[in-house]
Amino acid sequence: MTPRPQDEALTALEAGKVGLPPQLRDFFYFLLQNTKEGYFADPKYGGNHGMQAWVHIGFPGAHGSYAEWVNNYNADYPLSPVSISGERA
C-alpha cells in the first residue's frame, strides 16, 4: 500500500468514519498511543532502532543533563542521542 491510501485510512479511523464494531471503536487511539510510545522508547526495549526517531526530532535521549538547552527554542541540539545503555546514535 502506498502512503496516500494509508494516510486516508488513518484519517478515516481518527474521524470515526470506519464502521468498526463497538469492541474496536477505540482502535485508532490505541494505535496512535502505541506509535508514540514506540517512537519515544529507548532502543533497550526493542523499538526505535538505532535511535532514528530521536535523531529525526532532535531528542537527546538519556544525557545526564541538557537543562541548559531547554529554553533554546528552534536551536539544534549539538550532541547525538544517547540510550539508557550508553549507546550513541
N, CA, C and O atoms as CSV, one atom per row, in Angstrom:
chain,resi,resn,atom,element,x,y,z
A,1,MET,N,N,0.849,-1.176,0.000
A,1,MET,CA,C,0.000,0.000,0.000
A,1,MET,C,C,0.894,1.238,0.000
A,1,MET,O,O,1.879,1.302,0.736
A,2,THR,N,N,0.549,2.204,-0.817
A,2,THR,CA,C,1.326,3.441,-0.885
A,2,THR,C,C,0.935,4.375,0.271
A,2,THR,O,O,-0.093,4.168,0.916
A,3,PRO,N,N,1.743,5.384,0.524
A,3,PRO,CA,C,1.460,6.269,1.661
A,3,PRO,C,C,0.098,6.973,1.602
A,3,PRO,O,O,-0.542,7.148,2.639
A,4,ARG,N,N,-0.348,7.373,0.429
A,4,ARG,CA,C,-1.614,8.116,0.344
A,4,ARG,C,C,-2.812,7.310,0.866
A,4,ARG,O,O,-3.556,7.827,1.700
A,5,PRO,N,N,-3.032,6.057,0.408
A,5,PRO,CA,C,-4.149,5.290,0.963
A,5,PRO,C,C,-3.983,5.003,2.460
A,5,PRO,O,O,-4.969,4.919,3.191
A,6,GLN,N,N,-2.746,4.856,2.905
A,6,GLN,CA,C,-2.503,4.652,4.336
A,6,GLN,C,C,-2.949,5.876,5.123
A,6,GLN,O,O,-3.625,5.756,6.144
A,7,ASP,N,N,-2.563,7.063,4.638
A,7,ASP,CA,C,-2.978,8.301,5.303
A,7,ASP,C,C,-4.492,8.442,5.301
A,7,ASP,O,O,-5.084,8.841,6.304
A,8,GLU,N,N,-5.121,8.114,4.175
A,8,GLU,CA,C,-6.582,8.211,4.082
A,8,GLU,C,C,-7.259,7.254,5.059
A,8,GLU,O,O,-8.257,7.607,5.688
A,9,ALA,N,N,-6.719,6.052,5.185
A,9,ALA,CA,C,-7.297,5.070,6.109
A,9,ALA,C,C,-7.160,5.542,7.557
A,9,ALA,O,O,-8.107,5.429,8.336
A,10,LEU,N,N,-5.993,6.070,7.921
A,10,LEU,CA,C,-5.797,6.560,9.288
A,10,LEU,C,C,-6.658,7.787,9.574
A,10,LEU,O,O,-7.183,7.936,10.678
A,11,THR,N,N,-6.801,8.658,8.590
A,11,THR,CA,C,-7.655,9.835,8.763
A,11,THR,C,C,-9.104,9.417,8.981
A,11,THR,O,O,-9.796,9.981,9.829
A,12,ALA,N,N,-9.563,8.430,8.216
A,12,ALA,CA,C,-10.929,7.926,8.381
A,12,ALA,C,C,-11.116,7.274,9.748
A,12,ALA,O,O,-12.154,7.451,10.386
A,13,LEU,N,N,-10.121,6.528,10.195
A,13,LEU,CA,C,-10.198,5.923,11.531
A,13,LEU,C,C,-10.288,6.998,12.606
A,13,LEU,O,O,-11.110,6.907,13.517
A,14,GLU,N,N,-9.443,8.012,12.495
A,14,GLU,CA,C,-9.426,9.077,13.501
A,14,GLU,C,C,-10.757,9.820,13.545
A,14,GLU,O,O,-11.227,10.206,14.616
A,15,ALA,N,N,-11.357,10.017,12.379
A,15,ALA,CA,C,-12.616,10.755,12.301
A,15,ALA,C,C,-13.827,9.899,12.664
A,15,ALA,O,O,-14.951,10.398,12.717
A,16,GLY,N,N,-13.598,8.611,12.912
A,16,GLY,CA,C,-14.708,7.720,13.251
A,16,GLY,C,C,-15.567,7.359,12.061
A,16,GLY,O,O,-16.727,6.985,12.229
A,17,LYS,N,N,-15.018,7.463,10.857
A,17,LYS,CA,C,-15.772,7.185,9.631
A,17,LYS,C,C,-15.702,5.728,9.196
A,17,LYS,O,O,-16.301,5.356,8.187
A,18,VAL,N,N,-14.987,4.911,9.933
A,18,VAL,CA,C,-14.868,3.489,9.613
A,18,VAL,C,C,-15.837,2.748,10.524
A,18,VAL,O,O,-15.777,2.884,11.746
A,19,GLY,N,N,-16.729,1.965,9.926
A,19,GLY,CA,C,-17.730,1.246,10.708
A,19,GLY,C,C,-17.135,0.057,11.442
A,19,GLY,O,O,-17.206,-1.077,10.968
A,20,LEU,N,N,-16.555,0.319,12.586
A,20,LEU,CA,C,-15.971,-0.749,13.398
A,20,LEU,C,C,-16.975,-1.185,14.462
A,20,LEU,O,O,-17.770,-0.376,14.941
A,21,PRO,N,N,-16.937,-2.460,14.828
A,21,PRO,CA,C,-17.804,-2.909,15.920
A,21,PRO,C,C,-17.395,-2.226,17.226
A,21,PRO,O,O,-16.262,-1.763,17.357
A,22,PRO,N,N,-18.309,-2.163,18.185
A,22,PRO,CA,C,-18.041,-1.442,19.441
A,22,PRO,C,C,-16.732,-1.826,20.127
A,22,PRO,O,O,-16.052,-0.959,20.677
A,23,GLN,N,N,-16.372,-3.094,20.104
A,23,GLN,CA,C,-15.154,-3.508,20.804
A,23,GLN,C,C,-13.880,-2.983,20.121
A,23,GLN,O,O,-12.794,-3.054,20.697
A,24,LEU,N,N,-14.013,-2.458,18.895
A,24,LEU,CA,C,-12.851,-1.925,18.178
A,24,LEU,C,C,-12.924,-0.415,17.961
A,24,LEU,O,O,-12.063,0.140,17.278
A,25,ARG,N,N,-13.920,0.263,18.518
A,25,ARG,CA,C,-14.126,1.681,18.218
A,25,ARG,C,C,-12.959,2.565,18.640
A,25,ARG,O,O,-12.751,3.627,18.054
A,26,ASP,N,N,-12.206,2.155,19.628
A,26,ASP,CA,C,-11.060,2.951,20.090
A,26,ASP,C,C,-9.749,2.508,19.462
A,26,ASP,O,O,-8.680,2.891,19.938
A,27,PHE,N,N,-9.806,1.716,18.412
A,27,PHE,CA,C,-8.605,1.172,17.778
A,27,PHE,C,C,-7.611,2.270,17.396
A,27,PHE,O,O,-6.422,2.157,17.696
A,28,PHE,N,N,-8.089,3.335,16.734
A,28,PHE,CA,C,-7.183,4.386,16.280
A,28,PHE,C,C,-6.396,4.979,17.441
A,28,PHE,O,O,-5.191,5.205,17.324
A,29,TYR,N,N,-7.066,5.231,18.557
A,29,TYR,CA,C,-6.404,5.873,19.694
A,29,TYR,C,C,-5.365,4.955,20.343
A,29,TYR,O,O,-4.324,5.423,20.804
A,30,PHE,N,N,-5.647,3.651,20.377
A,30,PHE,CA,C,-4.643,2.702,20.862
A,30,PHE,C,C,-3.459,2.641,19.902
A,30,PHE,O,O,-2.305,2.600,20.328
A,31,LEU,N,N,-3.755,2.635,18.606
A,31,LEU,CA,C,-2.698,2.615,17.596
A,31,LEU,C,C,-1.822,3.858,17.717
A,31,LEU,O,O,-0.595,3.761,17.691
A,32,LEU,N,N,-2.446,5.018,17.847
A,32,LEU,CA,C,-1.697,6.266,17.972
A,32,LEU,C,C,-0.850,6.269,19.240
A,32,LEU,O,O,0.321,6.644,19.197
A,33,GLN,N,N,-1.421,5.859,20.355
A,33,GLN,CA,C,-0.682,5.834,21.623
A,33,GLN,C,C,0.504,4.870,21.552
A,33,GLN,O,O,1.602,5.203,21.998
A,34,ASN,N,N,0.287,3.688,20.998
A,34,ASN,CA,C,1.378,2.717,20.876
A,34,ASN,C,C,2.470,3.223,19.940
A,34,ASN,O,O,3.652,2.963,20.167
A,35,THR,N,N,2.087,3.935,18.900
A,35,THR,CA,C,3.070,4.507,17.976
A,35,THR,C,C,3.920,5.551,18.681
A,35,THR,O,O,5.141,5.576,18.523
A,36,LYS,N,N,3.274,6.413,19.459
A,36,LYS,CA,C,4.023,7.425,20.220
A,36,LYS,C,C,4.969,6.771,21.213
A,36,LYS,O,O,6.116,7.196,21.350
A,37,GLU,N,N,4.505,5.754,21.898
A,37,GLU,CA,C,5.356,5.066,22.873
A,37,GLU,C,C,6.560,4.434,22.197
A,37,GLU,O,O,7.671,4.500,22.724
A,38,GLY,N,N,6.357,3.826,21.046
A,38,GLY,CA,C,7.472,3.229,20.313
A,38,GLY,C,C,8.441,4.272,19.792
A,38,GLY,O,O,9.650,4.042,19.772
A,39,TYR,N,N,7.927,5.402,19.376
A,39,TYR,CA,C,8.741,6.482,18.827
A,39,TYR,C,C,9.676,7.056,19.879
A,39,TYR,O,O,10.830,7.371,19.590
A,40,PHE,N,N,9.179,7.189,21.088
A,40,PHE,CA,C,9.988,7.774,22.155
A,40,PHE,C,C,10.689,6.739,23.029
A,40,PHE,O,O,11.446,7.107,23.927
A,41,ALA,N,N,10.455,5.468,22.786
A,41,ALA,CA,C,11.037,4.418,23.617
A,41,ALA,C,C,12.546,4.336,23.438
A,41,ALA,O,O,13.078,4.608,22.361
A,42,ASP,N,N,13.209,3.961,24.497
A,42,ASP,CA,C,14.644,3.704,24.416
A,42,ASP,C,C,14.848,2.408,23.640
A,42,ASP,O,O,14.098,1.453,23.842
A,43,PRO,N,N,15.849,2.351,22.754
A,43,PRO,CA,C,16.095,1.136,21.982
A,43,PRO,C,C,16.313,-0.109,22.847
A,43,PRO,O,O,16.132,-1.234,22.382
A,44,LYS,N,N,16.696,0.097,24.084
A,44,LYS,CA,C,16.894,-1.017,25.011
A,44,LYS,C,C,15.646,-1.895,25.087
A,44,LYS,O,O,15.740,-3.092,25.360
A,45,TYR,N,N,14.481,-1.299,24.847
A,45,TYR,CA,C,13.219,-2.023,24.978
A,45,TYR,C,C,12.708,-2.585,23.654
A,45,TYR,O,O,11.587,-3.089,23.591
A,46,GLY,N,N,13.511,-2.506,22.599
A,46,GLY,CA,C,13.175,-3.180,21.351
A,46,GLY,C,C,12.591,-2.316,20.249
A,46,GLY,O,O,12.371,-2.810,19.144
A,47,GLY,N,N,12.337,-1.060,20.510
A,47,GLY,CA,C,11.825,-0.170,19.470
A,47,GLY,C,C,12.833,0.908,19.148
A,47,GLY,O,O,13.944,0.904,19.679
A,48,ASN,N,N,12.454,1.834,18.280
A,48,ASN,CA,C,13.289,2.986,17.963
A,48,ASN,C,C,14.705,2.551,17.567
A,48,ASN,O,O,15.693,3.039,18.116
A,49,HIS,N,N,14.784,1.638,16.617
A,49,HIS,CA,C,16.054,1.051,16.180
A,49,HIS,C,C,17.085,2.132,15.836
A,49,HIS,O,O,16.832,3.019,15.020
A,50,GLY,N,N,18.224,2.036,16.466
A,50,GLY,CA,C,19.307,2.981,16.217
A,50,GLY,C,C,18.995,4.402,16.630
A,50,GLY,O,O,19.686,5.336,16.223
A,51,MET,N,N,17.956,4.577,17.439
A,51,MET,CA,C,17.532,5.896,17.915
A,51,MET,C,C,17.167,6.827,16.767
A,51,MET,O,O,17.259,8.047,16.896
A,52,GLN,N,N,16.751,6.244,15.636
A,52,GLN,CA,C,16.453,7.054,14.463
A,52,GLN,C,C,15.300,8.024,14.684
A,52,GLN,O,O,15.318,9.129,14.142
A,53,ALA,N,N,14.295,7.633,15.469
A,53,ALA,CA,C,13.200,8.565,15.767
A,53,ALA,C,C,13.739,9.756,16.550
A,53,ALA,O,O,13.359,10.896,16.285
A,54,TRP,N,N,14.606,9.503,17.495
A,54,TRP,CA,C,15.198,10.576,18.293
A,54,TRP,C,C,16.053,11.491,17.428
A,54,TRP,O,O,16.001,12.714,17.565
A,55,VAL,N,N,16.842,10.893,16.535
A,55,VAL,CA,C,17.670,11.691,15.631
A,55,VAL,C,C,16.765,12.590,14.786
A,55,VAL,O,O,17.053,13.771,14.597
A,56,HIS,N,N,15.678,12.024,14.286
A,56,HIS,CA,C,14.761,12.758,13.401
A,56,HIS,C,C,14.171,13.995,14.081
A,56,HIS,O,O,14.040,15.041,13.445
A,57,ILE,N,N,13.817,13.891,15.350
A,57,ILE,CA,C,13.173,15.017,16.042
A,57,ILE,C,C,14.139,15.812,16.918
A,57,ILE,O,O,13.743,16.811,17.519
A,58,GLY,N,N,15.410,15.381,17.001
A,58,GLY,CA,C,16.392,16.099,17.808
A,58,GLY,C,C,16.276,15.843,19.295
A,58,GLY,O,O,16.704,16.667,20.103
A,59,PHE,N,N,15.697,14.701,19.668
A,59,PHE,CA,C,15.557,14.355,21.089
A,59,PHE,C,C,16.895,13.848,21.615
A,59,PHE,O,O,17.504,12.984,20.985
A,60,PRO,N,N,17.371,14.357,22.749
A,60,PRO,CA,C,18.706,13.993,23.227
A,60,PRO,C,C,18.819,12.630,23.891
A,60,PRO,O,O,19.926,12.131,24.088
A,61,GLY,N,N,17.690,12.020,24.239
A,61,GLY,CA,C,17.763,10.722,24.900
A,61,GLY,C,C,18.136,10.856,26.357
A,61,GLY,O,O,17.639,11.739,27.057
A,62,ALA,N,N,19.010,9.980,26.813
A,62,ALA,CA,C,19.312,9.869,28.238
A,62,ALA,C,C,20.603,10.578,28.643
A,62,ALA,O,O,21.354,10.064,29.471
A,63,HIS,N,N,20.866,11.742,28.073
A,63,HIS,CA,C,22.033,12.522,28.503
A,63,HIS,C,C,21.884,12.853,29.977
A,63,HIS,O,O,20.770,13.049,30.464
A,64,GLY,N,N,22.985,12.915,30.676
A,64,GLY,CA,C,22.949,13.221,32.100
A,64,GLY,C,C,22.314,14.563,32.395
A,64,GLY,O,O,21.588,14.708,33.379
A,65,SER,N,N,22.581,15.544,31.552
A,65,SER,CA,C,21.989,16.870,31.752
A,65,SER,C,C,21.970,17.612,30.422
A,65,SER,O,O,22.962,17.633,29.692
A,66,TYR,N,N,20.875,18.193,30.132
A,66,TYR,CA,C,20.769,19.074,28.972
A,66,TYR,C,C,19.863,20.263,29.315
A,66,TYR,O,O,19.241,20.871,28.443
A,67,ALA,N,N,19.812,20.569,30.611
A,67,ALA,CA,C,18.956,21.651,31.101
A,67,ALA,C,C,19.288,22.994,30.455
A,67,ALA,O,O,18.401,23.826,30.262
A,68,GLU,N,N,20.555,23.209,30.122
A,68,GLU,CA,C,20.934,24.490,29.515
A,68,GLU,C,C,20.344,24.673,28.120
A,68,GLU,O,O,20.381,25.775,27.573
A,69,TRP,N,N,19.800,23.604,27.541
A,69,TRP,CA,C,19.209,23.675,26.199
A,69,TRP,C,C,17.687,23.790,26.220
A,69,TRP,O,O,17.075,24.000,25.173
A,70,VAL,N,N,17.075,23.658,27.378
A,70,VAL,CA,C,15.619,23.625,27.463
A,70,VAL,C,C,14.973,24.882,26.867
A,70,VAL,O,O,13.941,24.785,26.204
A,71,ASN,N,N,15.556,26.032,27.090
A,71,ASN,CA,C,14.981,27.281,26.598
A,71,ASN,C,C,15.546,27.736,25.261
A,71,ASN,O,O,15.252,28.851,24.829
A,72,ASN,N,N,16.333,26.929,24.603
A,72,ASN,CA,C,16.894,27.265,23.289
A,72,ASN,C,C,15.932,26.808,22.198
A,72,ASN,O,O,16.178,25.808,21.522
A,73,TYR,N,N,14.857,27.531,22.034
A,73,TYR,CA,C,13.833,27.157,21.068
A,73,TYR,C,C,14.369,27.254,19.641
A,73,TYR,O,O,15.086,28.192,19.293
A,74,ASN,N,N,14.011,26.279,18.836
A,74,ASN,CA,C,14.383,26.211,17.419
A,74,ASN,C,C,15.889,26.151,17.197
A,74,ASN,O,O,16.366,26.461,16.105
A,75,ALA,N,N,16.631,25.761,18.206
A,75,ALA,CA,C,18.080,25.578,18.057
A,75,ALA,C,C,18.367,24.086,18.011
A,75,ALA,O,O,17.802,23.313,18.785
A,76,ASP,N,N,19.235,23.690,17.111
A,76,ASP,CA,C,19.616,22.282,17.015
A,76,ASP,C,C,20.469,21.891,18.215
A,76,ASP,O,O,21.403,22.600,18.588
A,77,TYR,N,N,20.132,20.750,18.811
A,77,TYR,CA,C,20.940,20.216,19.902
A,77,TYR,C,C,22.202,19.627,19.290
A,77,TYR,O,O,22.098,18.815,18.371
A,78,PRO,N,N,23.392,19.999,19.757
A,78,PRO,CA,C,24.632,19.628,19.073
A,78,PRO,C,C,25.102,18.187,19.274
A,78,PRO,O,O,25.970,17.717,18.538
A,79,LEU,N,N,24.543,17.482,20.257
A,79,LEU,CA,C,25.006,16.121,20.531
A,79,LEU,C,C,24.002,15.093,20.038
A,79,LEU,O,O,22.799,15.353,20.002
A,80,SER,N,N,24.503,13.926,19.658
A,80,SER,CA,C,23.605,12.860,19.214
A,80,SER,C,C,22.923,12.226,20.417
A,80,SER,O,O,23.428,12.323,21.536
A,81,PRO,N,N,21.777,11.574,20.199
A,81,PRO,CA,C,21.072,10.920,21.295
A,81,PRO,C,C,21.895,9.814,21.947
A,81,PRO,O,O,22.769,9.209,21.326
A,82,VAL,N,N,21.591,9.574,23.207
A,82,VAL,CA,C,22.237,8.518,23.976
A,82,VAL,C,C,21.134,7.660,24.594
A,82,VAL,O,O,20.179,8.183,25.170
A,83,SER,N,N,21.273,6.346,24.471
A,83,SER,CA,C,20.276,5.456,25.086
A,83,SER,C,C,20.613,5.225,26.554
A,83,SER,O,O,21.683,5.613,27.022
A,84,ILE,N,N,19.704,4.601,27.265
A,84,ILE,CA,C,19.925,4.293,28.675
A,84,ILE,C,C,21.178,3.444,28.864
A,84,ILE,O,O,21.884,3.580,29.864
A,85,SER,N,N,21.450,2.563,27.892
A,85,SER,CA,C,22.611,1.683,27.989
A,85,SER,C,C,23.922,2.379,27.640
A,85,SER,O,O,24.990,1.775,27.742
A,86,GLY,N,N,23.849,3.658,27.223
A,86,GLY,CA,C,25.062,4.407,26.869
A,86,GLY,C,C,25.373,4.391,25.398
A,86,GLY,O,O,26.332,5.040,24.979
A,87,GLU,N,N,24.614,3.685,24.596
A,87,GLU,CA,C,24.820,3.631,23.149
A,87,GLU,C,C,24.500,4.999,22.555
A,87,GLU,O,O,23.539,5.653,22.961
A,88,ARG,N,N,25.311,5.423,21.594
A,88,ARG,CA,C,25.083,6.699,20.905
A,88,ARG,C,C,24.573,6.445,19.498
A,88,ARG,O,O,24.920,5.456,18.852
A,89,ALA,N,N,23.734,7.376,19.043
A,89,ALA,CA,C,23.195,7.259,17.665
A,89,ALA,C,C,24.244,7.652,16.661
A,89,ALA,O,O,23.988,7.621,15.458
